[in-house]
Amino acid sequence: MARRSGVEMKFRVIALFVSALTPLMAHAASPPGAPQFGAFGVDLDARDAKVRPGDDFWAYANGGWSARTVIAGDVDAVGVAPTLAREGQERVRILLDTLATGEDATPSERRVGDLYASWMAQAEIDSRGLRTARPYLAKIAQARTHQALQLLMADVAYAAPIRFGVGADPTDPTSNLVTAAQGELGMPRDYFLNPDARYVAIRRDYAGYVERILQAGGIPEAGTKAAAICALETRLARSQSTPAEQREDARTRLMSPKALQAEIPQWDWPRMLKAAGLEGAPEVLVSDTSALTALGDLLTGEPTSLWKDYLAYRFLSEHAELLPRPFATARFDFYSRTLSGVTAPPPRWRRGVALMNQEWMGDAVGAAYVARYFPPDAERQVRMIFDDVKAAFQARIEQSTWMDAQTKAGALEKLATLKARIGSAGQVQDYSGLRVDRTDLLGNVLRLARFKRERERLSLATTNTPDYPVTPVSSNGYYYAAANSITLEAGLLRPPFFDPSADPAVNYGAIGVFIGHEMGHAFDDQGSRYDASGRVRDWWSAASRAGFDQRIAALKAQYGAYDVLPGLKVDGALTLGENIADLGGLEAAYAAYQHYLARTGPAPILNGLTGDQRFFLAQAQTRRTKLREDVARQLAAIDTHAPSVLRTNAVMRNNDAWYDAFDVAPTDRLYLAPDQRVRIW
């Protein structure tokens, strides 16, 4: 699978990639305008001056803010990322409200407005009931054989433990091919298997949720069937790969349908590919054949009646927010209230904006957003920063003591060809073939799913520029290995990560570190297996790979010793790629800042802080986040990122310049002896 940073998860993942774009400022006595945060771009009131930087740097930078900030009942997190996301949602709401009126809208914009209007029409959703859902439920009821159930599992309309899609060909990343992988469960895998009393209680609540969904759907014997469904999902969880295993590209294989049929005969692959709308594919990119084999055995080993109950439940659960209130309320009560600790639902418009942007028609929404909010010269401005950090990364590769000449040449070639897409809305799909009915929300979403699947099918026959669909409104950015590219979305391009009036040290410590992080993904444990053209190819010498593995093994061990919460450790394998990128990003951005100072002159002292101190404070304040404990537990099981506190403290303690900037001593809690610090670049 093509390697990329960030993470796609449906269980309340908090995206901690946020930033802003504006021009770099030289040291000026009177900058044009005040920065948004503090006197020079850092919120000094957010600090806790009683904390020694060397004991807990995150608390030193953010402790005052943390002490006085309460998580409201309708959210599961507060901080920089949630705030930027909410501000972006409020901007998009204005756009969607305008488009929903249909005034002065293009046909494409009118479809966007009609879809949003169908979401906001709660009375119509309630009165419609299950009218649209019944034909889909009837197909499940009519299935008589395991083979018929397989075809439903492949259909894009149904949630199932197997998932089909389209992705970049690892041997030719300018073209797409069909993908097959294990699907999602109703909870994170570990929640079904962990014997701790906390998870036993969650499983009991989950069984209650399944029963509520079945009851709302008019399915008889809901309690008995819910217990059987939960037992089935537990068996499914045991058959699946772990989240850490799923991020290993080595577990992915390119196979012909004929070879796939021979190796995993439990599945009728030709008919399933046709049911998925992806027939005729010469090859399939398969993730973890062992998990799919175990799933096939489980499918044929359980009665069709159980699988039919399971598929009916999953269909109603996955579309609960599109159905009458009893379904949506049940889903909120479990996924938000029980799993995440959120006590009150957000305004309906806020959830609708998120769905429009993240799942439904985000490209069209993004085009409208960029036209209204993205500064015309932002691309030029951020490319200047991008190029500065890229030059610093190049210098660090050239100076590496553990990479030999052959591997350095491959790394430098990859860095030289690394592309940046800055805030662009990209190409908007032509939605003219999509029927949108302002009175049929579920029908709209199901038609949209089939519309997108047909677009995916057509892409199999074209040469394309691969991309990963994070929309321009998203407060996000990512590295995409198949294209060897970094994307910084328009939703990132706001303070506190970059401010035209902020001190350059702050800009380098925020957006500079962010850019360096994404560059680091090109050379992390998985990204390093792709070459400059985005192909999976081993361009490393054995000696350089061994040196790299030695360093990242030490980083993995470091993080595996940290606590997320008392008794819950960080998964060092799951978070390894992000931790590598965090470390490399800080290193490269700091080097870029030093090069900047070499061009422009020494940094002044501002509010008693040196330039280096402001640089590191800016990084720490971009990690300003508080989560509910239940959310932190979810993320520990499924998120490839370490907790935000560690994304500051654990990275800083490996950086020599941070020790010098804050006079960190061996008696400080974060102190690591020089020979224990992990240095990659």
C-alpha positions as CSV (number, residue, x, y, z in Angstrom):
1,M,0.0,0.0,0.0
2,A,1.3,3.4,-0.8
3,R,2.9,5.0,2.2
4,R,1.5,8.3,3.5
5,S,1.6,10.2,6.7
6,G,-1.5,10.9,8.7
7,V,-4.1,8.3,9.5
8,E,-7.6,7.3,8.3
9,M,-9.6,6.1,11.2
10,K,-13.3,6.4,12.1
11,F,-12.9,6.0,15.9
12,R,-12.5,9.6,17.0
13,V,-9.0,10.2,15.7
14,I,-7.7,13.6,16.7
15,A,-5.7,15.0,13.7
16,L,-2.6,16.8,15.1
17,F,-1.3,18.1,11.9
18,V,-2.3,21.8,11.8
19,S,-0.5,24.9,10.5
20,A,-0.7,28.2,8.7
21,L,1.1,29.9,5.9
22,T,2.3,33.5,5.5
23,P,5.5,35.2,4.4
24,L,8.8,34.9,6.3
25,M,9.8,38.1,8.1
26,A,13.3,39.4,8.5
27,H,14.1,40.8,12.0
28,A,12.2,44.1,12.0
29,A,11.8,46.6,14.8
30,S,8.2,47.3,13.8
31,P,6.6,44.4,12.0
32,P,3.6,45.3,9.8
33,G,0.8,44.4,12.2
34,A,0.6,42.5,15.4
35,P,0.9,38.7,15.4
36,Q,-2.2,36.7,16.3
37,F,-0.5,35.1,19.4
38,G,1.4,37.2,21.9
39,A,4.0,39.8,21.1
40,F,5.9,37.7,18.5
41,G,3.8,34.6,17.7
42,V,4.1,32.6,21.0
43,D,1.5,32.7,23.7
44,L,3.6,33.3,26.8
45,D,0.6,33.3,29.1
46,A,0.1,29.6,28.1
47,R,3.3,28.7,29.9
48,D,3.7,27.4,33.4
49,A,6.9,29.2,34.6
50,K,7.0,27.0,37.7
51,V,7.9,24.0,35.6
52,R,11.6,23.5,34.6
53,P,11.9,23.1,30.8
54,G,14.1,20.1,31.4
55,D,11.5,18.4,33.6
56,D,8.5,18.7,31.3
57,F,8.9,20.9,28.3
58,W,5.3,20.5,27.1
59,A,4.0,21.7,30.5
60,Y,6.5,24.5,30.6
61,A,5.1,25.7,27.2
62,N,1.5,24.8,27.7
63,G,0.8,24.1,31.4
64,G,-0.9,27.4,32.2
65,W,-3.3,26.9,29.3
66,S,-3.9,23.3,30.3
67,A,-4.7,24.2,33.9
68,R,-7.4,26.7,33.0
69,T,-8.9,24.9,30.0
70,V,-11.9,22.6,30.3
71,I,-13.1,20.2,27.7
72,A,-16.7,21.1,26.8
73,G,-19.4,18.5,26.9
74,D,-19.9,18.3,23.1
75,V,-16.2,17.7,22.2
76,D,-13.7,15.1,22.9
77,A,-10.6,17.3,22.7
78,V,-9.4,20.9,22.9
79,G,-6.3,22.6,21.6
80,V,-4.7,23.9,18.5
81,A,-5.9,21.2,16.1
82,P,-9.6,21.1,17.3
83,T,-9.7,24.9,17.3
84,L,-8.4,25.2,13.7
85,A,-10.8,22.4,12.7
86,R,-13.8,24.2,14.3
87,E,-12.8,27.5,12.7
88,G,-12.6,25.8,9.3
89,Q,-16.0,24.2,9.9
90,E,-17.5,27.6,10.6
91,R,-16.1,29.0,7.4
92,V,-17.5,26.0,5.4
93,R,-20.9,26.4,7.1
94,I,-21.2,29.9,5.6
95,L,-20.3,28.5,2.2
96,L,-22.8,25.6,2.4
97,D,-25.6,27.7,3.8
98,T,-25.2,29.9,0.7
99,L,-25.0,27.0,-1.7
100,A,-28.0,25.3,-0.1
101,T,-30.2,28.3,-1.1
102,G,-29.2,27.7,-4.8
103,E,-28.7,31.4,-5.4
104,D,-26.0,32.2,-8.0
105,A,-24.8,28.6,-7.8
106,T,-23.3,26.5,-10.6
107,P,-25.0,23.1,-11.2
108,S,-22.1,21.5,-9.4
109,E,-22.4,23.8,-6.5
110,R,-26.1,23.3,-6.4
111,R,-25.6,19.5,-5.9
112,V,-23.3,20.3,-3.0
113,G,-25.9,22.6,-1.5
114,D,-28.7,20.0,-2.1
115,L,-26.7,17.3,-0.3
116,Y,-26.1,19.5,2.7
117,A,-29.7,20.6,2.7
118,S,-30.7,16.9,2.8
119,W,-28.5,16.4,5.9
120,M,-30.1,19.4,7.6
121,A,-33.7,18.2,6.9
122,Q,-34.1,16.3,10.2
123,A,-37.9,16.3,10.0
124,E,-37.8,14.8,6.5
125,I,-35.3,12.1,7.6
126,D,-37.6,11.1,10.5
127,S,-40.7,11.0,8.3
128,R,-38.9,9.0,5.6
129,G,-38.0,6.2,8.1
130,L,-36.4,3.2,6.6
131,R,-38.0,3.7,3.2
132,T,-34.6,4.0,1.4
133,A,-32.9,1.4,3.5
134,R,-35.4,-1.4,3.0
135,P,-34.3,-2.5,-0.4
136,Y,-30.7,-2.9,0.9
137,L,-31.9,-4.8,4.0
138,A,-34.1,-7.0,1.7
139,K,-31.0,-8.0,-0.3
140,I,-29.4,-9.3,2.9
141,A,-32.6,-11.2,3.9
142,Q,-32.7,-12.8,0.4
143,A,-29.2,-14.1,0.6
144,R,-29.3,-17.9,0.9
145,T,-25.7,-19.0,0.6
146,H,-22.3,-18.0,1.8
147,Q,-21.4,-17.1,-1.8
148,A,-24.3,-14.7,-1.9
149,L,-23.1,-13.1,1.3
150,Q,-19.7,-12.7,-0.2
151,L,-21.1,-10.6,-3.0
152,L,-22.9,-8.3,-0.5
153,M,-19.7,-7.9,1.4
154,A,-18.0,-6.7,-1.8
155,D,-20.7,-4.2,-2.6
156,V,-19.7,-0.7,-1.7
157,A,-23.0,-0.1,0.0
158,Y,-22.3,-2.6,2.8
159,A,-19.8,-2.4,5.7
160,A,-18.0,-5.8,5.9
161,P,-14.9,-7.4,7.3
162,I,-13.4,-7.3,3.8
163,R,-12.7,-4.1,1.9
164,F,-12.1,-3.4,-1.8
165,G,-10.8,-0.2,-3.2
166,V,-8.4,1.4,-5.7
167,G,-4.8,2.6,-5.0
168,A,-1.5,3.3,-6.7
169,D,0.4,0.4,-8.3
170,P,3.6,0.1,-6.3
171,T,5.5,-1.1,-9.4
172,D,4.1,1.8,-11.5
173,P,2.7,4.6,-9.3
174,T,1.4,6.6,-12.3
175,S,-1.4,4.0,-12.6
176,N,-4.0,2.5,-10.3
177,L,-5.0,-1.0,-9.4
178,V,-7.6,-2.8,-7.3
179,T,-6.9,-3.3,-3.6
180,A,-8.2,-5.9,-1.2
181,A,-7.8,-5.8,2.6
182,Q,-9.5,-6.6,5.9
183,G,-12.3,-4.3,6.8
184,E,-13.1,-2.4,9.9
185,L,-15.0,-3.8,12.9
186,G,-17.6,-2.0,15.1
187,M,-14.8,-1.1,17.5
188,P,-11.0,-1.0,17.4
189,R,-9.6,-4.6,17.3
190,D,-8.1,-4.4,20.8
191,Y,-11.4,-3.4,22.4
192,F,-12.8,-6.9,21.5
193,L,-9.8,-8.7,23.0
194,N,-8.3,-6.8,25.9
195,P,-9.2,-8.7,29.2
196,D,-9.0,-5.6,31.4
197,A,-12.2,-4.8,33.3
198,R,-12.5,-1.4,31.5
199,Y,-12.8,-3.2,28.1
200,V,-15.1,-5.8,29.4
201,A,-17.5,-3.0,30.4
202,I,-17.1,-1.4,27.0
203,R,-18.0,-4.7,25.3
204,R,-21.1,-5.0,27.5
205,D,-22.1,-1.5,26.4
206,Y,-21.4,-2.3,22.8
207,A,-23.7,-5.3,23.0
208,G,-26.4,-2.9,24.2
209,Y,-25.7,-0.6,21.3
210,V,-26.0,-3.5,18.8
211,E,-29.3,-4.4,20.4
212,R,-30.6,-0.9,20.2
213,I,-29.8,-0.7,16.5
214,L,-31.5,-4.0,15.7
215,Q,-34.6,-2.9,17.7
216,A,-34.8,0.4,15.8
217,G,-34.6,-1.6,12.6
218,G,-37.5,-3.8,13.6
219,I,-35.4,-6.9,13.7
220,P,-36.9,-9.5,16.1
221,E,-35.0,-11.2,18.9
222,A,-32.6,-8.2,19.1
223,G,-31.0,-9.2,22.4
224,T,-30.1,-12.7,21.4
225,K,-28.9,-11.6,18.0
226,A,-26.8,-8.8,19.5
227,A,-25.0,-11.3,21.7
228,A,-24.3,-13.6,18.7
229,I,-23.1,-10.6,16.6
230,C,-20.7,-9.5,19.3
231,A,-19.3,-13.0,19.7
232,L,-18.8,-13.1,15.9
233,E,-16.9,-9.8,15.9
234,T,-14.7,-11.1,18.6
235,R,-13.7,-14.0,16.4
236,L,-13.2,-11.6,13.6
237,A,-10.9,-9.5,15.7
238,R,-8.8,-12.6,16.5
239,S,-8.4,-13.3,12.8
240,Q,-7.3,-9.8,11.9
241,S,-3.8,-8.2,11.8
242,T,-2.9,-5.7,14.5
243,P,-2.8,-2.0,13.6
244,A,1.0,-2.1,13.8
245,E,1.1,-5.0,11.4
246,Q,-1.2,-3.2,9.0
247,R,1.3,-0.4,8.5
248,E,3.9,-2.8,7.2
249,D,4.2,-2.5,3.5
250,A,6.0,-5.8,3.4
251,R,2.7,-7.6,4.2
252,T,1.2,-6.3,0.9
253,R,1.4,-8.4,-2.2
254,L,0.5,-7.9,-5.9
255,M,-1.4,-10.9,-7.2
256,S,-3.4,-11.9,-10.2
257,P,-7.0,-12.9,-9.6
258,K,-6.1,-16.4,-10.7
259,A,-3.3,-16.6,-8.1
260,L,-5.5,-15.1,-5.5
261,Q,-8.2,-17.7,-6.1
262,A,-5.6,-20.5,-5.8
263,E,-4.1,-19.2,-2.6
264,I,-7.4,-18.1,-0.9
265,P,-10.1,-20.3,-2.4
266,Q,-12.6,-19.6,0.3
267,W,-13.5,-16.4,-1.6
268,D,-15.1,-16.3,-5.1
269,W,-12.7,-13.5,-6.3
270,P,-13.9,-13.0,-9.9
271,R,-17.6,-12.6,-8.8
272,M,-16.6,-10.5,-5.7
273,L,-14.6,-8.1,-7.9
274,K,-17.6,-7.8,-10.2
275,A,-19.9,-7.1,-7.2
276,A,-17.4,-4.5,-6.0
277,G,-17.7,-2.8,-9.4
278,L,-14.0,-3.5,-10.1
279,E,-14.2,-6.5,-12.5
280,G,-11.6,-7.1,-15.2
281,A,-8.6,-6.1,-13.0
282,P,-5.4,-8.0,-14.1
283,E,-3.8,-7.6,-10.7
284,V,-5.0,-7.0,-7.1
285,L,-2.9,-5.4,-4.3
286,V,-3.7,-7.6,-1.4
287,S,-2.9,-6.6,2.2
288,D,-2.2,-9.5,4.5
289,T,-3.3,-12.7,2.8
290,S,-3.2,-14.6,6.1
291,A,-5.9,-12.4,7.6
292,L,-8.1,-12.8,4.5
293,T,-7.6,-16.5,4.6
294,A,-8.7,-16.7,8.3
295,L,-11.6,-14.5,7.5
296,G,-12.6,-16.8,4.7
297,D,-12.5,-19.8,7.0
298,L,-14.7,-17.9,9.5
299,L,-17.2,-17.0,6.8
300,T,-17.8,-20.5,5.7
301,G,-17.7,-21.9,9.2
302,E,-20.6,-19.8,10.6
303,P,-24.2,-20.1,9.6
304,T,-25.6,-17.8,6.9
305,S,-28.3,-16.6,9.4
306,L,-25.6,-15.1,11.7
307,W,-23.8,-13.4,8.9
308,K,-27.1,-11.9,7.6
309,D,-27.8,-10.5,11.1
310,Y,-24.3,-9.1,11.2
311,L,-24.6,-7.4,7.8
312,A,-28.0,-6.0,8.6
313,Y,-26.6,-4.6,11.9
314,R,-23.5,-3.1,10.2
315,F,-25.6,-1.5,7.4
316,L,-27.9,0.2,9.9
317,S,-25.1,1.2,12.3
318,E,-22.8,2.6,9.6
319,H,-25.6,4.7,8.2
320,A,-27.2,5.5,11.6
321,E,-26.6,9.3,11.3
322,L,-28.5,9.3,8.0
323,L,-31.5,7.5,9.5
324,P,-34.3,8.7,12.0
325,R,-33.4,9.9,15.5
326,P,-33.4,6.5,17.3
327,F,-30.5,5.3,15.2
328,A,-28.5,8.5,15.4
329,T,-29.1,8.8,19.1
330,A,-28.0,5.2,19.7
331,R,-24.8,5.8,17.7
332,F,-24.0,9.0,19.6
333,D,-24.6,7.4,23.0
334,F,-22.1,4.6,22.3
335,Y,-19.4,6.1,20.0
336,S,-19.4,9.6,21.5
337,R,-20.7,9.3,25.0
338,T,-19.4,5.8,26.0
339,L,-16.2,5.5,23.9
340,S,-15.1,9.2,24.0
341,G,-16.8,10.7,27.0
342,V,-18.7,13.4,25.0
343,T,-21.8,14.3,27.0
344,A,-23.7,16.4,24.5
345,P,-24.1,16.1,20.7
346,P,-22.7,19.0,18.7
347,P,-25.0,21.2,16.6
348,R,-26.3,19.2,13.6
349,W,-24.7,21.7,11.1
350,R,-21.2,21.0,12.6
351,R,-21.4,17.2,11.9
352,G,-22.9,17.9,8.5
353,V,-20.0,20.2,7.6
354,A,-17.5,17.5,8.7
355,L,-19.2,14.9,6.6
356,M,-19.5,17.1,3.5
357,N,-15.8,18.0,3.8
358,Q,-14.3,14.7,4.8
359,E,-16.4,12.0,3.3
360,W,-18.9,13.2,0.7
361,M,-18.0,16.0,-1.7
362,G,-14.9,17.5,-0.2
363,D,-13.2,18.4,-3.5
364,A,-16.1,20.6,-4.5
365,V,-16.4,22.1,-1.0
366,G,-12.6,22.6,-1.0
367,A,-12.7,24.5,-4.4
368,A,-15.2,27.0,-3.0
369,Y,-13.2,27.3,0.2
370,V,-9.9,28.0,-1.6
371,A,-11.6,30.6,-3.9
372,R,-12.8,32.5,-0.8
373,Y,-10.1,32.0,1.8
374,F,-6.8,31.0,0.3
375,P,-4.4,34.0,-0.3
376,P,-3.3,34.2,-3.9
377,D,0.4,34.4,-3.1
378,A,0.4,31.7,-0.4
379,E,1.9,29.1,-2.6
380,R,4.9,31.3,-3.4
381,Q,5.4,32.1,0.3
382,V,5.2,28.6,1.6
383,R,7.5,27.3,-1.1
384,M,10.2,29.6,0.2
385,I,9.9,27.9,3.6
386,F,9.7,24.4,2.0
387,D,12.8,25.0,0.0
388,D,14.7,26.2,3.1
389,V,13.9,23.1,5.1
390,K,14.5,20.9,2.1
391,A,18.0,22.4,1.7
392,A,18.7,21.7,5.4
393,F,17.5,18.1,5.0
394,Q,19.8,17.7,2.0
395,A,22.8,18.9,4.1
396,R,22.0,16.5,6.9
397,I,21.9,13.5,4.5
398,E,25.1,14.6,2.9
399,Q,26.8,14.8,6.4
400,S,25.4,11.5,7.6
401,T,28.0,9.2,9.1
402,W,26.1,6.0,8.8
403,M,24.9,6.2,5.1
404,D,27.3,5.1,2.4
405,A,27.8,6.8,-0.9
406,Q,25.3,4.5,-2.8
407,T,22.5,5.1,-0.3
408,K,23.2,8.8,0.0
409,A,22.9,9.1,-3.8
410,G,19.5,7.5,-3.7
411,A,18.3,9.6,-0.8
412,L,19.5,12.8,-2.4
413,E,17.8,11.9,-5.7
414,K,14.5,11.2,-3.8
415,L,14.8,14.5,-1.9
416,A,15.6,16.5,-5.1
417,T,12.5,15.1,-6.9
418,L,10.2,15.6,-3.8
419,K,7.3,17.8,-4.9
420,A,5.1,20.1,-2.9
421,R,1.4,20.8,-3.4
422,I,0.5,23.9,-1.5
423,G,-3.2,24.5,-0.6
424,S,-4.5,23.8,-4.1
425,A,-8.0,22.6,-4.4
426,G,-6.9,20.3,-7.3
427,Q,-9.3,19.0,-9.9
428,V,-12.9,18.8,-8.9
429,Q,-14.9,15.7,-10.0
430,D,-17.6,16.2,-12.5
431,Y,-20.8,15.4,-10.5
432,S,-23.2,15.9,-13.4
433,G,-24.0,12.2,-13.4
434,L,-25.0,12.2,-9.7
435,R,-28.6,12.5,-8.7
436,V,-29.1,14.5,-5.5
437,D,-32.5,14.6,-3.8
438,R,-33.0,17.2,-1.0
439,T,-35.5,14.9,0.7
440,D,-33.5,11.6,0.6
441,L,-30.3,11.8,2.6
442,L,-29.5,8.1,2.7
443,G,-30.2,7.6,-0.9
444,N,-27.9,10.5,-1.8
445,V,-25.0,9.0,0.2
446,L,-25.5,5.6,-1.3
447,R,-25.7,6.9,-4.8
448,L,-22.6,9.0,-4.1
449,A,-20.7,5.9,-2.9
450,R,-21.6,4.1,-6.2
451,F,-20.7,7.2,-8.2
452,K,-17.2,7.3,-6.6
453,R,-16.7,3.6,-7.1
454,E,-17.4,4.0,-10.8
455,R,-14.9,6.9,-10.9
456,E,-12.4,4.5,-9.3
457,R,-13.1,1.8,-11.8
458,L,-12.5,4.2,-14.7
459,S,-9.2,5.3,-13.1
460,L,-7.9,1.8,-13.6
461,A,-7.6,2.4,-17.3
462,T,-5.9,5.8,-17.1
463,T,-2.4,7.1,-16.4
464,N,-2.8,9.4,-13.5
465,T,-1.0,11.5,-11.0
466,P,-1.7,9.7,-7.7
467,D,-3.0,11.5,-4.8
468,Y,-4.5,10.9,-1.4
469,P,-7.8,12.6,-0.8
470,V,-7.4,14.9,2.1
471,T,-9.5,17.9,1.1
472,P,-8.3,21.6,1.1
473,V,-10.4,22.5,4.1
474,S,-8.7,19.9,6.2
475,S,-6.3,21.1,8.9
476,N,-3.8,18.6,7.6
477,G,-0.9,17.8,5.5
478,Y,0.8,14.5,4.4
479,Y,3.5,12.8,2.5
480,Y,2.4,10.4,-0.3
481,A,5.0,7.9,-1.3
482,A,3.5,6.9,-4.6
483,A,3.9,10.4,-5.9
484,N,6.9,11.4,-3.7
485,S,5.0,14.5,-2.8
486,I,4.0,16.6,0.2
487,T,0.6,18.3,0.4
488,L,-0.2,21.2,2.7
489,E,-3.9,21.9,2.7
490,A,-5.5,25.3,2.6
491,G,-7.0,24.7,6.0
492,L,-3.5,24.6,7.4
493,L,-2.6,28.0,6.3
494,R,-3.5,30.0,9.4
495,P,-1.9,30.9,12.7
496,P,-0.6,29.7,15.1
497,F,1.7,27.7,12.8
498,F,2.6,30.6,10.6
499,D,2.0,34.3,11.0
500,P,3.2,37.1,8.8
501,S,4.0,39.3,11.8
502,A,5.5,36.5,13.9
503,D,9.2,36.2,14.7
504,P,11.0,33.9,12.2
505,A,12.1,31.6,15.0
506,V,8.4,30.9,15.6
507,N,7.6,30.3,12.0
508,Y,10.5,27.8,11.7
509,G,9.6,26.1,14.9
510,A,6.0,25.7,13.7
511,I,5.5,25.4,9.9
512,G,9.1,24.5,9.5
513,V,8.9,21.6,11.8
514,F,5.7,20.5,10.1
515,I,7.3,20.5,6.7
516,G,10.4,18.7,8.1
517,H,8.1,16.1,9.6
518,E,6.5,15.3,6.2
519,M,9.9,15.2,4.5
520,G,10.9,12.7,7.2
521,H,8.2,10.4,6.1
522,A,10.0,9.9,2.8
523,F,12.8,8.3,4.8
524,D,10.9,6.5,7.7
525,D,10.8,2.8,8.2
526,Q,8.2,2.3,5.4
527,G,8.6,5.4,3.2
528,S,12.3,4.6,2.8
529,R,11.3,1.5,0.8
530,Y,10.0,3.7,-2.1
531,D,12.3,5.3,-4.6
532,A,12.3,8.8,-6.1
533,S,9.7,7.7,-8.7
534,G,7.3,6.3,-6.0
535,R,8.1,2.7,-6.8
536,V,8.7,0.1,-4.2
537,R,12.4,-0.7,-4.7
538,D,15.2,-1.4,-2.3
539,W,17.7,1.4,-3.1
540,W,19.6,1.0,0.2
541,S,22.8,-0.9,0.7
542,A,22.7,-3.6,3.3
543,A,25.2,-1.7,5.6
544,S,23.1,1.6,5.5
545,R,19.9,-0.3,6.1
546,A,21.5,-2.0,9.1
547,G,22.7,1.4,10.5
548,F,19.2,2.8,10.0
549,D,17.5,-0.2,11.7
550,Q,19.9,0.2,14.7
551,R,18.9,3.8,15.2
552,I,15.1,3.3,14.7
553,A,15.2,0.3,17.0
554,A,16.5,2.5,19.8
555,L,13.8,5.1,19.0
556,K,11.1,2.3,19.2
557,A,12.5,1.1,22.5
558,Q,12.4,4.7,23.9
559,Y,8.8,5.3,23.0
560,G,7.7,1.8,24.1
561,A,8.8,2.7,27.6
562,Y,6.6,5.8,27.8
563,D,3.1,5.8,29.4
564,V,0.0,7.1,27.6
565,L,-1.9,6.7,30.9
566,P,-0.9,4.8,34.0
567,G,-0.7,1.2,33.1
568,L,-1.0,1.9,29.3
569,K,2.2,2.1,27.3
570,V,2.8,3.7,23.9
571,D,3.0,1.1,21.1
572,G,6.5,1.8,19.8
573,A,5.9,-0.3,16.7
574,L,2.6,1.3,15.7
575,T,4.0,4.9,16.2
576,L,7.4,4.3,14.8
577,G,7.0,6.0,11.4
578,E,5.5,9.1,13.0
579,N,8.2,9.2,15.7
580,I,10.9,9.0,13.1
581,A,9.3,11.9,11.2
582,D,8.9,13.9,14.4
583,L,12.6,13.6,15.2
584,G,13.8,14.3,11.7
585,G,11.4,17.2,11.3
586,L,12.7,19.0,14.4
587,E,16.3,18.3,13.3
588,A,15.8,19.6,9.8
589,A,13.7,22.7,10.8
590,Y,16.3,23.7,13.4
591,A,19.1,23.4,10.9
592,A,17.0,25.5,8.4
593,Y,16.6,28.2,11.1
594,Q,20.3,28.3,11.6
595,H,20.9,28.7,7.9
596,Y,18.3,31.5,7.9
597,L,20.2,33.3,10.7
598,A,23.4,32.9,8.7
599,R,21.8,34.9,5.9
600,T,20.1,37.5,8.0
601,G,22.1,38.0,11.1
602,P,21.8,36.9,14.8
603,A,18.3,36.6,16.4
604,P,17.4,39.3,18.9
605,I,16.3,38.6,22.5
606,L,12.5,39.0,22.7
607,N,10.8,39.0,26.1
608,G,13.9,37.5,27.6
609,L,13.9,34.6,25.2
610,T,16.6,33.7,22.6
611,G,15.8,32.8,19.1
612,D,16.5,29.1,19.8
613,Q,14.2,29.2,22.8
614,R,11.4,30.7,20.8
615,F,11.9,28.1,18.1
616,F,11.4,25.2,20.5
617,L,8.5,26.9,22.3
618,A,6.7,27.3,19.0
619,Q,7.0,23.6,18.3
620,A,5.7,22.8,21.8
621,Q,2.7,25.1,21.4
622,T,1.7,23.5,18.2
623,R,1.2,20.3,20.3
624,R,-1.2,22.0,22.6
625,T,-3.9,19.4,23.0
626,K,-6.1,18.0,25.8
627,L,-8.0,14.7,25.3
628,R,-10.6,12.9,27.3
629,E,-9.1,9.8,28.9
630,D,-11.4,7.5,26.9
631,V,-10.2,9.1,23.7
632,A,-6.6,8.8,24.7
633,R,-7.2,5.0,25.2
634,Q,-8.7,4.7,21.8
635,L,-5.8,6.5,20.1
636,A,-3.3,4.3,21.9
637,A,-4.9,1.3,20.2
638,I,-5.2,2.7,16.7
639,D,-3.3,5.9,16.1
640,T,0.1,5.9,14.5
641,H,1.0,9.1,16.4
642,A,2.3,9.3,19.9
643,P,0.4,11.4,22.4
644,S,0.9,15.1,21.9
645,V,2.9,15.5,25.1
646,L,5.5,13.0,23.9
647,R,5.5,14.6,20.4
648,T,7.2,17.5,22.3
649,N,9.0,15.9,25.3
650,A,10.3,12.7,23.7
651,V,11.6,14.5,20.6
652,M,13.2,17.4,22.5
653,R,15.2,15.1,24.7
654,N,17.0,13.6,21.7
655,N,17.9,17.1,20.3
656,D,21.3,18.5,21.4
657,A,20.3,22.1,20.6
658,W,17.3,22.0,23.0
659,Y,19.6,21.1,25.9
660,D,21.8,24.1,25.1
661,A,18.9,26.5,24.6
662,F,17.4,25.8,28.1
663,D,20.4,24.7,30.1
664,V,19.0,21.2,30.6
665,A,21.1,19.4,33.3
666,P,21.6,15.8,34.2
667,T,19.3,16.3,37.2
668,D,16.4,17.2,35.0
669,R,13.8,14.5,34.4
670,L,13.9,14.7,30.6
671,Y,17.7,14.5,30.5
672,L,19.3,11.8,28.3
673,A,23.0,11.3,28.3
674,P,24.5,12.1,24.9
675,D,25.2,8.5,24.0
676,Q,21.5,7.6,24.7
677,R,20.1,10.3,22.3
678,V,18.8,8.9,19.0
679,R,20.2,10.8,16.1
680,I,19.1,9.8,12.6
681,W,19.8,12.8,10.3
